[in-house]
Amino acid sequence: MQTELIINGINKRVDAEPDRSLLSVLRDELDLTGSKYGCGEGQCGACTVLLDGGAVRSCVTPLRTVAGRRITTIEGLETGGRLNPLQQAFIDVEAMQCSYCTPGMIVSGAALLRKNSNPSRAEIVRAMEGNVCRCGTYPRIMLAVEMAARRMREVGK
């Protein structure tokens, strides 16, 4: 079945079953492999993408529910060849160890920063709940979100 998707600002048509997960379509049909398969149950956050600006777990999101909606993957966060401020902050504070969780962490953080340009630590923790980092780099992830928020406020983004 043909489904029209808007992925990273580009209209795409995919031929896939409507009950397939968005994650499998992104990875297998569109070669957007930044979003990772972790638990397959929407609990670890490795597969997080933005759907109309909000963070969703793509491994449990059926393709039929996203037709015509704006989907942004980790690959779509950069603008004009420049990393998103949160992507850059993750690099700057070395918030990655194995990096498997990183795309989901960044996408969840980006969803937060789109809604709240000056989140408190408690708001960051709440927004990142459900994103699991097996390496335990949570303190650096927190710093990266705070750094990106500060940088974005300074440049007025």
Secondary structure, 3 states (H helix, E strand, C coil): CEEEEEECCEEEEEECCCCCEHHHHHHHHCCCCCCCCCCCCCCCCCCEEEECCEEEEHHHCEHHHCCCCEEECHHHCCECCECCHHHHHHHHCCCCCCCCCHHHHHHHHHHHHHHCCCCCHHHHHHHHCCCCCCCCCHHHHHHHHHHHHHHHHHHCC
